[in-house]
């Protein structure tokens, strides 16, 4: 399940933990800490990267670990789409560890020093790009995954993420500044569209008509058209608010889409073993998932989400984070809304 930041994804994780082996955000290891890192958050602090335990993690070792854990069974993997792409819309080329030797590209670790001995960031890679592929993962590897998507309105997700990067929570998360590029909606949409154009998902839309020509007609404004090779993998997009309003209905349609038998027991996780699995799964990202760790199940919320005016939101954010913080949040929200609304048209309906 590909997501943007703070999309209530751990709640979905806990539901699937009752049935499947769940791996939470494995590609963050390579994105932030490893020798092929794309994120610059810890670029100037080698000790943090070493202490993380993932300073040698590459995109290849991450995939190899997933294959080892799979053991012939299905895994549920939740991850941030932006972990697979260079930030800020930079062009992608294939991660060195995944580049084919026959292309004239080796698989040795990227050097952290240039010819003059000056420290260089791992990206950009000196590798070939795949046509139209926005990620650093080869298409042939992406095809091994059954992609689904989780979205949440940026007016909710962005301030939630901002809160994790300022005092007092930043002392727990270790994320000491907010970076708009980590909001992740632009990257989520680009991965989604790439999978559609290459036929890896669609044209059937989960929870909607078999084929909705209006949706595809709207999508052509972005030069996105269904691929000639129709996929057996539905387009499956879950809106977090729909999940919170009707967890049983949404989970049942989602399970139908991915070929998993739905069981109402998936919405309850209150045993000692359930909580142990959750703590282990979320341990790596301290401070981000305490609500999910402490939860015991998923019930329909009693009151729907409150729709606030822009003025009320700005006032609330200013009170919590100051004027500058509110401005950054608003700018990030505004930059993400179009991508959210684009993906929302594909959201499954119950």
N, C-alpha and C positions, 0 to 999 in steps of 0.2 A: 504494500500500500504506500504510494507516494504522496507526500504531503508538503505543505508549507509549515512554517514555524507556528507553534501554539494553536494547533487545529483540533485540540481535544483527542489527539490520536492515542494517548496511553489508555484512555477508557476503552477504546476498541480493542487495543492490545489485550487488556485484561479479559475481555469476553473470549477472545480466541485462545488465550492461555488455558482455558478450561478444556480445549479440544486438541490444540496443536502445539508443537514446539515453536515458540515465538522469539524472534531475534529483533532487538530494538536498536535501530539506527547504527548498524554496523559500519556503514561507509563514512561516518563521521571520523572514525579513527584515521583513515587515510587522508581525508579532507583537511583535518586540523593538525595532525601530529606527525605524519609519516614523511618519508623522503620525496613523495610525489604530491605533497600538500598543495591544495588550491587556495584554501583560506589563509589569510595573513594574520589572524587574530593572535596567534602565538609565535609568529615568525621571529620575533626578536627575543624570545625567551626559550632557549634550548632546554633549560632545566625543567621547565613545565612540560615540554614535549617528552623528555626522558621519563619524568616522574609519572606521566600518564600511563606508561606501559605500552604505548602504541607508536613510539618513535620510529620503529622499523616497519610499520604497517603500510603496505601498498594496496592499490586496488586489486592486484592479483592475489595477494595473501588473504584479503578480505573475501574474495570470491571462493578461494580454495577452502577457507574456513567454513563458509556456508555449505559447500558441497560435502565437507566432512560431517557436518552436523546433520545434513539431510538424511543420510543413511537409507536412501530409497523411499523416504516418506516426505510428505509435504511439510514445508516450513511456512510460517506466516512471518513475513519481514515487513516491518514498518520503517520507513526512512524518509529523510528530507530529499526532495528532488534536487535541491541546489547543491547537495554534496557531490553530485555527478557532473556538475558544470563549472567552468571557470566563472568567478563572480563578475558582476558589473557588465554583463553582456559581452565579455571578451570571447574571441573565437576559440573553439575547442580543437584540440588534437588528441589522439589516442594516448592514454597513460603509457609511459615507457614500459612498465612491467607487463602490459597487455599487448604491446606492439609486436607484430610478427617479425622474426628475424629475416625472413625472405623479402621483406620490404626494404631491407637494408638498414633496419633499426634494431639495435641490440636490446637486451632486457636487463642490463646492469642498472644499478641505482644511479639516479641523477646526482651529479657532483654538486656540492653546496658552495664550491668556489670557482670563480672564473679563472681565465688564463693569467690574470694579473694578481690572483690571490685574494680578490675582493669577494666578500660574501654575495652570493646570488640567490634569489628565490627560485624554488624548483620550477615554477611556471613562469613563462611559457615553456612547454616541452619542445625538444627538438625531434618531434615525431610527425608523421603524416596525419592529416585529418581525413575523416570519412565525409563524403558529400552529404550535406544537409544534417549530419548528426551533430546535435548541440552538446553532446556529452563526451566524456573521455573514455567511455566504455564502447568497445566495438559492437556493431549491430548484431553480429552472430552470438554474442554473449547476452545482450539485452533480450534476445528472442527466447532465452531459457526461462525468463521470468513471466509470470502472469500478473500484469500490472492492473491495479485498481487505484483510485484516487480519493483523497479526503480533502475537503475544502471547509473553510469557515470565513465568515465575513471579516475583512481586514479591520473594520471598526472594533472588532472584538479581539482578534488575534494579535494585532500589532501592539496595542497598549499592554496586553498581557506579556508579550515578549520584552517590551521595554522595561517592565517592572523587574524582570529577571536580570537586568544589566545595570541596575542602580542600587544604592544602599536602601535597605540593609541586605537584600537578597543576593547582591553581587558577591558578597563575601562567601556565600555558599556555592553559587554556581561557578565562580571564577571567571565570569564574563563581566569585565569592568567598563565596558562601553557599548552603546547601542550602535549597530551597523545595519543600515537600511537594506544592504545587499543580502542580509540573512533572513529577511522577511519571507522571501522565496516564491512569491507569486509569479513573477516573470519566468523564472526557471521552471516552475510547475507547469505553466501553460506551454512552454516551448517543448518540454518532454512529452506532454500530452499530444500536441500537434504532430510531433515527429513520429510517435507510435501510430497515430492515425494514418499519416501519409504513407508510411511503410507497410500498412496493413497488419500491424501487430495487435491492434485492437480495432473493434468495429467490423461492419457498420452498425450492428445491432446495439441498441442502447438499453441497458438494464432498467427495468421498471417503466419503460416507455414503449411506444409502438416498435414493431420489428425494425422499421426503417422510417425515419422522419425526414422527408425531403426538405422541410422548412429549416430544420437545424443545419443540414448540410448546405443549404442555400445561403444561410447567414454566414456559415463558416468560410464560404468561398471569398468573402471580403478580405480574408487573410491569405488567400491563395491556398487554402486547405481543401482538398477534395478527397473523397474516398479512394483508396487504393484498389487497383483491379483485382488483387488477391484478397478476397474477403477472409477475415480472421474468424476463428471459432471463439475467440476471446471477446466477450461483450465489452462495450464501453461502460465502465462501472465507476460512477462518481457519487460519493456520499457527502452530503452537506452535514456538518456536525450538528447544526440546529435541528435538522430533521431527525437525526439519531437521538438527540436528547428529548425531543417531543414524542417520538414513537419508536423506542428502542427495539421492541419486538418486531414490529412491522418492517423496519429498515433492515434489521439483521437477517430476517427471513428472506427478503428479496436479495440481499447481498450474498447470503450463503447459496441461494439458488443460482446466482450468476457465476460464482466461482466453483460450483460443483461440490459443495459441502452440505451435509445434512444439517438442517437447523434443529436445535434443541433449546427449549426455553431455559434449561439449566445453564446455558451460556451466559445468561444475564445475572447470575449469582456467583460470587466468588468470596466466600467468607470462611473458608477453612484455613487452618494453620499452614497447610501445604500451598494453598492459593497465595497467601500473603508472602510466603517465603520465596516463591517463584517470582512474584512481582518485585520484591526488594532486590533480588539478584539481577533481574532484567534491567531495572532502572538505576542501578547503583552507579553506573558510569557517568550519568548526567545528574549529579546532585543538585537539588534545589528546583529542578524543573518539573518534577512529577510527583510531588508529595501528595497532592489531592488524589491522584490515581492510586498511589500506594496505600493510602488510608481508606480508600473506598471499599465497599463490600458488595456492590452490585450496581445495576443500572435500571432505574425505574423512570417512567415518564415524568418529566418535571411538572409540578402542579400549576405553574404559571408560565406562559410563553415568554420569550425574550422581550424585554422592554425596548421599544424603539425610541431612541433619544434624538433630539434635534442636534444639528452640528454645533449650535451655540452651547447647548447643555454639555455635549461631549468636550468641547474645547475648555469650558469652565471647569469641568471635572478633572481633566488632564492637567490643567494649569495648577489647580489646587494640590494635586498629588505630586507633580513632577516639575513645576515651575514653568515659566513662560517659554523658555527655550526648548524644554522637553516637550511641551505641548505642540510647539511648532514642528519639531522633528517627527513626532507621531503623526500629526495631521498630514504632513507632506508624504510620509511613507504610506499612510492609508490611501490618500488620493492617488498615488502612483500604482496602487495594487488593485483598486476597485474594478477597473476595466477587465483585468485578467480574471478576477473572481467571478464577475458577472458572465464572462464568456464561458467559464467552466460550469457555472451554475445551470446553464441551459441544458447540460447533459446529466444533471443530477437525477438519480433514480427516484421514482415516485411510487408511493405505496397506495 
